[in-house]
Amino acid sequence: MRVLALDYGSARCGCALSDPTGTLATPIEPVLRPATKKGFAALTALVREREVGRVVVGLPLGLSGADTVQTREAREFAARLDAALDVPVDLYDERFTTAIAQRAGGTTASEDSRAAAVLLEDWLVRHG
């Protein structure tokens, strides 16, 4: 089953896709302005076209584990996706994924999509 991880941001949503075995996470093109009608349609089309069986949305908790404004936005976005898709949508703690992606570098993928790949790798290890 392919898993799609999303590093949600209002301007850009980083995306990473697993291979069908759920072993490898590959950053793919980010989706611009994902909360708009066009951006949201692009995400739902991506799920259908890539035959995604589960979506994992990064949950940007504060360092203390508390919700922030971004956390609430991500929760609302995940709920909207869940209502629009026929596959499960999970929230997953994304603390430190951007920092890890910045340190790793080494790829032409966007930083947002590299962060989504870090998130997906961690999710796959814990749920594989």
CNS distance restraints for C-alpha pairs under 8 A (distance, minus, plus):
assign (resid   1 and name CA) (resid  19 and name CA) 7.78 0.50 0.50
assign (resid   1 and name CA) (resid  20 and name CA) 4.94 0.50 0.50
assign (resid   1 and name CA) (resid  21 and name CA) 6.12 0.50 0.50
assign (resid   1 and name CA) (resid  22 and name CA) 6.25 0.50 0.50
assign (resid   1 and name CA) (resid  52 and name CA) 6.88 0.50 0.50
assign (resid   1 and name CA) (resid  53 and name CA) 5.52 0.50 0.50
assign (resid   1 and name CA) (resid  54 and name CA) 7.76 0.50 0.50
assign (resid   2 and name CA) (resid  17 and name CA) 6.86 0.50 0.50
assign (resid   2 and name CA) (resid  18 and name CA) 5.29 0.50 0.50
assign (resid   2 and name CA) (resid  19 and name CA) 5.77 0.50 0.50
assign (resid   2 and name CA) (resid  20 and name CA) 4.73 0.50 0.50
assign (resid   2 and name CA) (resid  21 and name CA) 7.11 0.50 0.50
assign (resid   2 and name CA) (resid  22 and name CA) 6.09 0.50 0.50
assign (resid   2 and name CA) (resid  50 and name CA) 7.83 0.50 0.50
assign (resid   2 and name CA) (resid  51 and name CA) 6.82 0.50 0.50
assign (resid   2 and name CA) (resid  52 and name CA) 4.81 0.50 0.50
assign (resid   2 and name CA) (resid  53 and name CA) 5.50 0.50 0.50
assign (resid   2 and name CA) (resid  54 and name CA) 6.92 0.50 0.50
assign (resid   3 and name CA) (resid  17 and name CA) 5.84 0.50 0.50
assign (resid   3 and name CA) (resid  18 and name CA) 5.24 0.50 0.50
assign (resid   3 and name CA) (resid  19 and name CA) 7.80 0.50 0.50
assign (resid   3 and name CA) (resid  22 and name CA) 6.90 0.50 0.50
assign (resid   3 and name CA) (resid  52 and name CA) 5.60 0.50 0.50
assign (resid   3 and name CA) (resid  53 and name CA) 5.93 0.50 0.50
assign (resid   3 and name CA) (resid  54 and name CA) 4.94 0.50 0.50
assign (resid   3 and name CA) (resid  55 and name CA) 5.75 0.50 0.50
assign (resid   3 and name CA) (resid  56 and name CA) 7.24 0.50 0.50
assign (resid   3 and name CA) (resid 120 and name CA) 7.89 0.50 0.50
assign (resid   4 and name CA) (resid  15 and name CA) 6.92 0.50 0.50
assign (resid   4 and name CA) (resid  16 and name CA) 5.75 0.50 0.50
assign (resid   4 and name CA) (resid  17 and name CA) 4.62 0.50 0.50
assign (resid   4 and name CA) (resid  18 and name CA) 6.51 0.50 0.50
assign (resid   4 and name CA) (resid  47 and name CA) 7.53 0.50 0.50
assign (resid   4 and name CA) (resid  52 and name CA) 6.38 0.50 0.50
assign (resid   4 and name CA) (resid  54 and name CA) 6.42 0.50 0.50
assign (resid   4 and name CA) (resid  55 and name CA) 4.81 0.50 0.50
assign (resid   4 and name CA) (resid  56 and name CA) 6.14 0.50 0.50
assign (resid   4 and name CA) (resid 120 and name CA) 7.60 0.50 0.50
assign (resid   5 and name CA) (resid  15 and name CA) 5.72 0.50 0.50
assign (resid   5 and name CA) (resid  16 and name CA) 5.18 0.50 0.50
assign (resid   5 and name CA) (resid  17 and name CA) 6.39 0.50 0.50
assign (resid   5 and name CA) (resid  55 and name CA) 5.81 0.50 0.50
assign (resid   5 and name CA) (resid  56 and name CA) 4.61 0.50 0.50
assign (resid   5 and name CA) (resid  57 and name CA) 5.81 0.50 0.50
assign (resid   5 and name CA) (resid  58 and name CA) 7.32 0.50 0.50
assign (resid   5 and name CA) (resid 116 and name CA) 5.59 0.50 0.50
assign (resid   5 and name CA) (resid 117 and name CA) 7.01 0.50 0.50
assign (resid   5 and name CA) (resid 119 and name CA) 6.95 0.50 0.50
assign (resid   5 and name CA) (resid 120 and name CA) 5.52 0.50 0.50
assign (resid   6 and name CA) (resid  13 and name CA) 6.28 0.50 0.50
assign (resid   6 and name CA) (resid  14 and name CA) 5.54 0.50 0.50
assign (resid   6 and name CA) (resid  15 and name CA) 4.83 0.50 0.50
assign (resid   6 and name CA) (resid  16 and name CA) 6.72 0.50 0.50
assign (resid   6 and name CA) (resid  55 and name CA) 7.50 0.50 0.50
assign (resid   6 and name CA) (resid  56 and name CA) 6.20 0.50 0.50
assign (resid   6 and name CA) (resid  57 and name CA) 4.81 0.50 0.50
assign (resid   6 and name CA) (resid  58 and name CA) 6.05 0.50 0.50
assign (resid   6 and name CA) (resid 113 and name CA) 7.82 0.50 0.50
assign (resid   6 and name CA) (resid 116 and name CA) 5.52 0.50 0.50
assign (resid   7 and name CA) (resid  13 and name CA) 5.43 0.50 0.50
assign (resid   7 and name CA) (resid  14 and name CA) 4.69 0.50 0.50
assign (resid   7 and name CA) (resid  15 and name CA) 6.44 0.50 0.50
assign (resid   7 and name CA) (resid  57 and name CA) 6.35 0.50 0.50
assign (resid   7 and name CA) (resid  58 and name CA) 5.26 0.50 0.50
assign (resid   7 and name CA) (resid 112 and name CA) 6.30 0.50 0.50
assign (resid   7 and name CA) (resid 113 and name CA) 7.03 0.50 0.50
assign (resid   7 and name CA) (resid 115 and name CA) 6.68 0.50 0.50
assign (resid   7 and name CA) (resid 116 and name CA) 5.01 0.50 0.50
assign (resid   7 and name CA) (resid 119 and name CA) 8.00 0.50 0.50
assign (resid   8 and name CA) (resid  12 and name CA) 6.93 0.50 0.50
assign (resid   8 and name CA) (resid  13 and name CA) 4.52 0.50 0.50
assign (resid   8 and name CA) (resid  14 and name CA) 6.46 0.50 0.50
assign (resid   8 and name CA) (resid  34 and name CA) 7.81 0.50 0.50
assign (resid   8 and name CA) (resid  57 and name CA) 6.93 0.50 0.50
assign (resid   8 and name CA) (resid  58 and name CA) 6.66 0.50 0.50
assign (resid   8 and name CA) (resid  74 and name CA) 6.42 0.50 0.50
assign (resid   9 and name CA) (resid  13 and name CA) 5.19 0.50 0.50
assign (resid   9 and name CA) (resid  14 and name CA) 7.86 0.50 0.50
assign (resid   9 and name CA) (resid  33 and name CA) 7.76 0.50 0.50
assign (resid   9 and name CA) (resid  34 and name CA) 7.67 0.50 0.50
assign (resid   9 and name CA) (resid  74 and name CA) 7.92 0.50 0.50
assign (resid  10 and name CA) (resid  33 and name CA) 5.55 0.50 0.50
assign (resid  10 and name CA) (resid  34 and name CA) 6.43 0.50 0.50
assign (resid  10 and name CA) (resid  35 and name CA) 6.47 0.50 0.50
assign (resid  11 and name CA) (resid  32 and name CA) 5.93 0.50 0.50
assign (resid  11 and name CA) (resid  33 and name CA) 4.59 0.50 0.50
assign (resid  11 and name CA) (resid  34 and name CA) 7.25 0.50 0.50
assign (resid  12 and name CA) (resid  30 and name CA) 6.40 0.50 0.50
assign (resid  12 and name CA) (resid  31 and name CA) 5.75 0.50 0.50
assign (resid  12 and name CA) (resid  32 and name CA) 4.42 0.50 0.50
assign (resid  12 and name CA) (resid  33 and name CA) 5.29 0.50 0.50
assign (resid  12 and name CA) (resid  34 and name CA) 6.57 0.50 0.50
assign (resid  12 and name CA) (resid 112 and name CA) 7.57 0.50 0.50
assign (resid  13 and name CA) (resid  30 and name CA) 5.35 0.50 0.50
assign (resid  13 and name CA) (resid  31 and name CA) 5.09 0.50 0.50
assign (resid  13 and name CA) (resid  32 and name CA) 6.24 0.50 0.50
assign (resid  13 and name CA) (resid  33 and name CA) 7.17 0.50 0.50
assign (resid  13 and name CA) (resid  34 and name CA) 6.21 0.50 0.50
assign (resid  13 and name CA) (resid 112 and name CA) 6.71 0.50 0.50
assign (resid  13 and name CA) (resid 113 and name CA) 7.55 0.50 0.50
assign (resid  14 and name CA) (resid  27 and name CA) 7.91 0.50 0.50
assign (resid  14 and name CA) (resid  28 and name CA) 7.80 0.50 0.50
assign (resid  14 and name CA) (resid  29 and name CA) 7.23 0.50 0.50
assign (resid  14 and name CA) (resid  30 and name CA) 4.47 0.50 0.50
assign (resid  14 and name CA) (resid  31 and name CA) 6.66 0.50 0.50
assign (resid  14 and name CA) (resid 110 and name CA) 7.46 0.50 0.50
assign (resid  14 and name CA) (resid 111 and name CA) 7.62 0.50 0.50
assign (resid  14 and name CA) (resid 112 and name CA) 4.18 0.50 0.50
assign (resid  14 and name CA) (resid 113 and name CA) 3.82 0.50 0.50
assign (resid  14 and name CA) (resid 114 and name CA) 7.31 0.50 0.50
assign (resid  14 and name CA) (resid 115 and name CA) 7.06 0.50 0.50
assign (resid  14 and name CA) (resid 116 and name CA) 5.64 0.50 0.50
assign (resid  15 and name CA) (resid  27 and name CA) 5.99 0.50 0.50
assign (resid  15 and name CA) (resid  28 and name CA) 5.57 0.50 0.50
assign (resid  15 and name CA) (resid  29 and name CA) 6.43 0.50 0.50
assign (resid  15 and name CA) (resid  30 and name CA) 5.32 0.50 0.50
assign (resid  15 and name CA) (resid  31 and name CA) 7.37 0.50 0.50
assign (resid  15 and name CA) (resid 112 and name CA) 7.29 0.50 0.50
assign (resid  15 and name CA) (resid 113 and name CA) 4.72 0.50 0.50
assign (resid  15 and name CA) (resid 114 and name CA) 7.90 0.50 0.50
assign (resid  15 and name CA) (resid 116 and name CA) 5.49 0.50 0.50
assign (resid  15 and name CA) (resid 117 and name CA) 7.26 0.50 0.50
assign (resid  16 and name CA) (resid  25 and name CA) 6.24 0.50 0.50
assign (resid  16 and name CA) (resid  26 and name CA) 5.27 0.50 0.50
assign (resid  16 and name CA) (resid  27 and name CA) 4.10 0.50 0.50
assign (resid  16 and name CA) (resid  28 and name CA) 5.35 0.50 0.50
assign (resid  16 and name CA) (resid 113 and name CA) 5.88 0.50 0.50
assign (resid  16 and name CA) (resid 114 and name CA) 7.39 0.50 0.50
assign (resid  16 and name CA) (resid 116 and name CA) 5.33 0.50 0.50
assign (resid  16 and name CA) (resid 117 and name CA) 4.92 0.50 0.50
assign (resid  16 and name CA) (resid 120 and name CA) 6.94 0.50 0.50
assign (resid  17 and name CA) (resid  25 and name CA) 5.56 0.50 0.50
assign (resid  17 and name CA) (resid  26 and name CA) 5.34 0.50 0.50
assign (resid  17 and name CA) (resid  27 and name CA) 6.42 0.50 0.50
assign (resid  17 and name CA) (resid  28 and name CA) 6.94 0.50 0.50
assign (resid  17 and name CA) (resid 117 and name CA) 7.43 0.50 0.50
assign (resid  17 and name CA) (resid 120 and name CA) 7.77 0.50 0.50
assign (resid  18 and name CA) (resid  22 and name CA) 5.42 0.50 0.50
assign (resid  18 and name CA) (resid  23 and name CA) 6.64 0.50 0.50
assign (resid  18 and name CA) (resid  24 and name CA) 5.29 0.50 0.50
assign (resid  18 and name CA) (resid  25 and name CA) 4.41 0.50 0.50
assign (resid  18 and name CA) (resid  26 and name CA) 6.19 0.50 0.50
assign (resid  18 and name CA) (resid 120 and name CA) 7.57 0.50 0.50
assign (resid  19 and name CA) (resid  23 and name CA) 6.30 0.50 0.50
assign (resid  19 and name CA) (resid  24 and name CA) 5.54 0.50 0.50
assign (resid  19 and name CA) (resid  25 and name CA) 6.76 0.50 0.50
assign (resid  19 and name CA) (resid  26 and name CA) 7.91 0.50 0.50
assign (resid  22 and name CA) (resid 124 and name CA) 6.59 0.50 0.50
assign (resid  22 and name CA) (resid 128 and name CA) 7.03 0.50 0.50
assign (resid  23 and name CA) (resid 124 and name CA) 6.89 0.50 0.50
assign (resid  23 and name CA) (resid 128 and name CA) 7.83 0.50 0.50
assign (resid  24 and name CA) (resid 121 and name CA) 7.16 0.50 0.50
assign (resid  25 and name CA) (resid 117 and name CA) 5.46 0.50 0.50
assign (resid  25 and name CA) (resid 118 and name CA) 7.83 0.50 0.50
assign (resid  25 and name CA) (resid 120 and name CA) 6.16 0.50 0.50
assign (resid  25 and name CA) (resid 121 and name CA) 5.79 0.50 0.50
assign (resid  26 and name CA) (resid 117 and name CA) 5.93 0.50 0.50
assign (resid  27 and name CA) (resid 109 and name CA) 6.32 0.50 0.50
assign (resid  27 and name CA) (resid 113 and name CA) 5.00 0.50 0.50
assign (resid  27 and name CA) (resid 114 and name CA) 5.48 0.50 0.50
assign (resid  27 and name CA) (resid 116 and name CA) 6.90 0.50 0.50
assign (resid  27 and name CA) (resid 117 and name CA) 5.37 0.50 0.50
assign (resid  28 and name CA) (resid 109 and name CA) 6.87 0.50 0.50
assign (resid  28 and name CA) (resid 113 and name CA) 6.21 0.50 0.50
assign (resid  29 and name CA) (resid 109 and name CA) 7.19 0.50 0.50
assign (resid  29 and name CA) (resid 110 and name CA) 7.34 0.50 0.50
assign (resid  29 and name CA) (resid 113 and name CA) 6.85 0.50 0.50
assign (resid  30 and name CA) (resid 110 and name CA) 7.18 0.50 0.50
assign (resid  30 and name CA) (resid 112 and name CA) 7.04 0.50 0.50
assign (resid  30 and name CA) (resid 113 and name CA) 5.97 0.50 0.50
assign (resid  31 and name CA) (resid  39 and name CA) 6.24 0.50 0.50
assign (resid  31 and name CA) (resid  42 and name CA) 7.09 0.50 0.50
assign (resid  31 and name CA) (resid  43 and name CA) 7.06 0.50 0.50
assign (resid  32 and name CA) (resid  39 and name CA) 5.96 0.50 0.50
assign (resid  33 and name CA) (resid  38 and name CA) 7.98 0.50 0.50
assign (resid  33 and name CA) (resid  39 and name CA) 5.37 0.50 0.50
assign (resid  33 and name CA) (resid  40 and name CA) 8.00 0.50 0.50
assign (resid  34 and name CA) (resid  38 and name CA) 7.47 0.50 0.50
assign (resid  34 and name CA) (resid  39 and name CA) 4.00 0.50 0.50
assign (resid  34 and name CA) (resid  40 and name CA) 4.95 0.50 0.50
assign (resid  34 and name CA) (resid  42 and name CA) 7.86 0.50 0.50
assign (resid  34 and name CA) (resid  43 and name CA) 7.27 0.50 0.50
assign (resid  35 and name CA) (resid  39 and name CA) 6.12 0.50 0.50
assign (resid  35 and name CA) (resid  40 and name CA) 5.66 0.50 0.50
assign (resid  35 and name CA) (resid  77 and name CA) 7.28 0.50 0.50
assign (resid  36 and name CA) (resid  40 and name CA) 5.87 0.50 0.50
assign (resid  37 and name CA) (resid  41 and name CA) 6.08 0.50 0.50
assign (resid  38 and name CA) (resid  42 and name CA) 6.24 0.50 0.50
assign (resid  39 and name CA) (resid  43 and name CA) 6.42 0.50 0.50
assign (resid  40 and name CA) (resid  44 and name CA) 6.32 0.50 0.50
assign (resid  41 and name CA) (resid  45 and name CA) 6.01 0.50 0.50
assign (resid  42 and name CA) (resid  46 and name CA) 6.11 0.50 0.50
assign (resid  43 and name CA) (resid  47 and name CA) 6.41 0.50 0.50
assign (resid  44 and name CA) (resid  48 and name CA) 6.49 0.50 0.50
assign (resid  44 and name CA) (resid  81 and name CA) 7.88 0.50 0.50
assign (resid  44 and name CA) (resid  84 and name CA) 7.69 0.50 0.50
assign (resid  44 and name CA) (resid  85 and name CA) 7.05 0.50 0.50
assign (resid  45 and name CA) (resid  49 and name CA) 5.92 0.50 0.50
assign (resid  46 and name CA) (resid  50 and name CA) 5.85 0.50 0.50
assign (resid  47 and name CA) (resid  51 and name CA) 5.92 0.50 0.50
assign (resid  47 and name CA) (resid  52 and name CA) 5.00 0.50 0.50
assign (resid  47 and name CA) (resid  53 and name CA) 7.96 0.50 0.50
assign (resid  48 and name CA) (resid  52 and name CA) 6.54 0.50 0.50
assign (resid  52 and name CA) (resid  87 and name CA) 7.73 0.50 0.50
assign (resid  53 and name CA) (resid  87 and name CA) 5.71 0.50 0.50
assign (resid  53 and name CA) (resid  88 and name CA) 7.34 0.50 0.50
assign (resid  54 and name CA) (resid  87 and name CA) 5.45 0.50 0.50
assign (resid  54 and name CA) (resid  88 and name CA) 5.11 0.50 0.50
assign (resid  54 and name CA) (resid  89 and name CA) 6.05 0.50 0.50
assign (resid  54 and name CA) (resid  90 and name CA) 7.72 0.50 0.50
assign (resid  55 and name CA) (resid  87 and name CA) 7.23 0.50 0.50
assign (resid  55 and name CA) (resid  88 and name CA) 6.32 0.50 0.50
assign (resid  55 and name CA) (resid  89 and name CA) 4.72 0.50 0.50
assign (resid  55 and name CA) (resid  90 and name CA) 6.23 0.50 0.50
assign (resid  56 and name CA) (resid  89 and name CA) 5.77 0.50 0.50
assign (resid  56 and name CA) (resid  90 and name CA) 4.75 0.50 0.50
assign (resid  56 and name CA) (resid  91 and name CA) 5.74 0.50 0.50
assign (resid  56 and name CA) (resid  92 and name CA) 6.54 0.50 0.50
assign (resid  56 and name CA) (resid 120 and name CA) 7.52 0.50 0.50
assign (resid  57 and name CA) (resid  74 and name CA) 7.45 0.50 0.50
assign (resid  57 and name CA) (resid  78 and name CA) 6.44 0.50 0.50
assign (resid  57 and name CA) (resid  89 and name CA) 7.18 0.50 0.50
assign (resid  57 and name CA) (resid  90 and name CA) 6.09 0.50 0.50
assign (resid  57 and name CA) (resid  91 and name CA) 4.89 0.50 0.50
assign (resid  57 and name CA) (resid  92 and name CA) 6.15 0.50 0.50
assign (resid  58 and name CA) (resid  74 and name CA) 7.42 0.50 0.50
assign (resid  58 and name CA) (resid  91 and name CA) 5.86 0.50 0.50
assign (resid  58 and name CA) (resid  92 and name CA) 5.05 0.50 0.50
assign (resid  58 and name CA) (resid  93 and name CA) 5.87 0.50 0.50
assign (resid  58 and name CA) (resid  94 and name CA) 4.98 0.50 0.50
assign (resid  58 and name CA) (resid 116 and name CA) 7.58 0.50 0.50
assign (resid  58 and name CA) (resid 119 and name CA) 6.99 0.50 0.50
assign (resid  59 and name CA) (resid  71 and name CA) 5.91 0.50 0.50
assign (resid  59 and name CA) (resid  74 and name CA) 6.21 0.50 0.50
assign (resid  59 and name CA) (resid  75 and name CA) 7.28 0.50 0.50
assign (resid  59 and name CA) (resid  91 and name CA) 5.75 0.50 0.50
assign (resid  59 and name CA) (resid  92 and name CA) 5.31 0.50 0.50
assign (resid  59 and name CA) (resid  93 and name CA) 4.76 0.50 0.50
assign (resid  59 and name CA) (resid  94 and name CA) 5.36 0.50 0.50
assign (resid  59 and name CA) (resid  95 and name CA) 7.73 0.50 0.50
assign (resid  60 and name CA) (resid  67 and name CA) 7.83 0.50 0.50
assign (resid  60 and name CA) (resid  68 and name CA) 7.68 0.50 0.50
assign (resid  60 and name CA) (resid  70 and name CA) 6.43 0.50 0.50
assign (resid  60 and name CA) (resid  71 and name CA) 5.11 0.50 0.50
assign (resid  60 and name CA) (resid  74 and name CA) 7.43 0.50 0.50
assign (resid  60 and name CA) (resid  93 and name CA) 6.36 0.50 0.50
assign (resid  60 and name CA) (resid  94 and name CA) 5.45 0.50 0.50
assign (resid  60 and name CA) (resid  95 and name CA) 5.99 0.50 0.50
assign (resid  61 and name CA) (resid  65 and name CA) 5.29 0.50 0.50
assign (resid  61 and name CA) (resid  66 and name CA) 5.77 0.50 0.50
assign (resid  61 and name CA) (resid  67 and name CA) 5.34 0.50 0.50
assign (resid  61 and name CA) (resid  68 and name CA) 6.46 0.50 0.50
assign (resid  61 and name CA) (resid  71 and name CA) 5.78 0.50 0.50
assign (resid  61 and name CA) (resid  93 and name CA) 6.67 0.50 0.50
assign (resid  61 and name CA) (resid  94 and name CA) 7.28 0.50 0.50
assign (resid  61 and name CA) (resid  95 and name CA) 6.44 0.50 0.50
assign (resid  62 and name CA) (resid  66 and name CA) 5.21 0.50 0.50
assign (resid  62 and name CA) (resid  67 and name CA) 6.05 0.50 0.50
assign (resid  62 and name CA) (resid  68 and name CA) 6.14 0.50 0.50
assign (resid  62 and name CA) (resid  95 and name CA) 7.62 0.50 0.50
assign (resid  63 and name CA) (resid  95 and name CA) 7.27 0.50 0.50
assign (resid  67 and name CA) (resid  71 and name CA) 5.31 0.50 0.50
assign (resid  67 and name CA) (resid  72 and name CA) 6.76 0.50 0.50
assign (resid  68 and name CA) (resid  72 and name CA) 6.44 0.50 0.50
assign (resid  69 and name CA) (resid  73 and name CA) 6.38 0.50 0.50
assign (resid  70 and name CA) (resid  74 and name CA) 6.13 0.50 0.50
assign (resid  71 and name CA) (resid  75 and name CA) 6.18 0.50 0.50
assign (resid  72 and name CA) (resid  76 and name CA) 6.19 0.50 0.50
assign (resid  73 and name CA) (resid  77 and name CA) 6.10 0.50 0.50
assign (resid  74 and name CA) (resid  78 and name CA) 6.04 0.50 0.50
assign (resid  75 and name CA) (resid  79 and name CA) 6.18 0.50 0.50
assign (resid  75 and name CA) (resid  91 and name CA) 7.57 0.50 0.50
assign (resid  76 and name CA) (resid  80 and name CA) 6.23 0.50 0.50
assign (resid  77 and name CA) (resid  81 and name CA) 6.23 0.50 0.50
assign (resid  78 and name CA) (resid  82 and name CA) 6.02 0.50 0.50
assign (resid  78 and name CA) (resid  89 and name CA) 6.71 0.50 0.50
assign (resid  78 and name CA) (resid  90 and name CA) 7.62 0.50 0.50
assign (resid  78 and name CA) (resid  91 and name CA) 7.25 0.50 0.50
assign (resid  79 and name CA) (resid  83 and name CA) 6.25 0.50 0.50
assign (resid  79 and name CA) (resid  89 and name CA) 7.99 0.50 0.50
assign (resid  80 and name CA) (resid  84 and name CA) 6.39 0.50 0.50
assign (resid  81 and name CA) (resid  85 and name CA) 6.01 0.50 0.50
assign (resid  81 and name CA) (resid  89 and name CA) 7.18 0.50 0.50
assign (resid  82 and name CA) (resid  86 and name CA) 7.58 0.50 0.50
assign (resid  82 and name CA) (resid  87 and name CA) 7.46 0.50 0.50
assign (resid  82 and name CA) (resid  88 and name CA) 6.71 0.50 0.50
assign (resid  82 and name CA) (resid  89 and name CA) 5.46 0.50 0.50
assign (resid  92 and name CA) (resid 119 and name CA) 7.89 0.50 0.50
assign (resid  92 and name CA) (resid 123 and name CA) 7.49 0.50 0.50
assign (resid  94 and name CA) (resid 119 and name CA) 6.12 0.50 0.50
assign (resid  96 and name CA) (resid 100 and name CA) 6.13 0.50 0.50
assign (resid  97 and name CA) (resid 101 and name CA) 6.07 0.50 0.50
assign (resid  97 and name CA) (resid 115 and name CA) 5.12 0.50 0.50
assign (resid  97 and name CA) (resid 116 and name CA) 7.48 0.50 0.50
assign (resid  97 and name CA) (resid 118 and name CA) 5.80 0.50 0.50
assign (resid  97 and name CA) (resid 119 and name CA) 6.08 0.50 0.50
assign (resid  98 and name CA) (resid 102 and name CA) 6.07 0.50 0.50
assign (resid  98 and name CA) (resid 111 and name CA) 7.31 0.50 0.50
assign (resid  98 and name CA) (resid 112 and name CA) 7.28 0.50 0.50
assign (resid  98 and name CA) (resid 114 and name CA) 7.75 0.50 0.50
assign (resid  98 and name CA) (resid 115 and name CA) 4.86 0.50 0.50
assign (resid  99 and name CA) (resid 103 and name CA) 6.28 0.50 0.50
assign (resid 100 and name CA) (resid 104 and name CA) 6.14 0.50 0.50
assign (resid 100 and name CA) (resid 115 and name CA) 7.39 0.50 0.50
assign (resid 100 and name CA) (resid 118 and name CA) 7.35 0.50 0.50
assign (resid 101 and name CA) (resid 105 and name CA) 6.12 0.50 0.50
assign (resid 101 and name CA) (resid 111 and name CA) 6.65 0.50 0.50
assign (resid 101 and name CA) (resid 114 and name CA) 5.55 0.50 0.50
assign (resid 101 and name CA) (resid 115 and name CA) 5.15 0.50 0.50
assign (resid 101 and name CA) (resid 118 and name CA) 6.65 0.50 0.50
assign (resid 102 and name CA) (resid 111 and name CA) 6.89 0.50 0.50
assign (resid 109 and name CA) (resid 113 and name CA) 6.37 0.50 0.50
assign (resid 109 and name CA) (resid 114 and name CA) 6.34 0.50 0.50
assign (resid 110 and name CA) (resid 114 and name CA) 6.20 0.50 0.50
assign (resid 111 and name CA) (resid 115 and name CA) 6.10 0.50 0.50
assign (resid 112 and name CA) (resid 116 and name CA) 6.29 0.50 0.50
assign (resid 113 and name CA) (resid 117 and name CA) 6.19 0.50 0.50
assign (resid 114 and name CA) (resid 118 and name CA) 6.33 0.50 0.50
assign (resid 115 and name CA) (resid 119 and name CA) 6.23 0.50 0.50
assign (resid 116 and name CA) (resid 120 and name CA) 6.06 0.50 0.50
assign (resid 117 and name CA) (resid 121 and name CA) 6.02 0.50 0.50
assign (resid 118 and name CA) (resid 122 and name CA) 6.31 0.50 0.50
assign (resid 119 and name CA) (resid 123 and name CA) 6.19 0.50 0.50
assign (resid 120 and name CA) (resid 124 and name CA) 5.97 0.50 0.50
assign (resid 121 and name CA) (resid 125 and name CA) 6.26 0.50 0.50
assign (resid 122 and name CA) (resid 126 and name CA) 6.34 0.50 0.50
assign (resid 123 and name CA) (resid 127 and name CA) 5.94 0.50 0.50
assign (resid 123 and name CA) (resid 128 and name CA) 7.88 0.50 0.50
assign (resid 124 and name CA) (resid 128 and name CA) 5.02 0.50 0.50
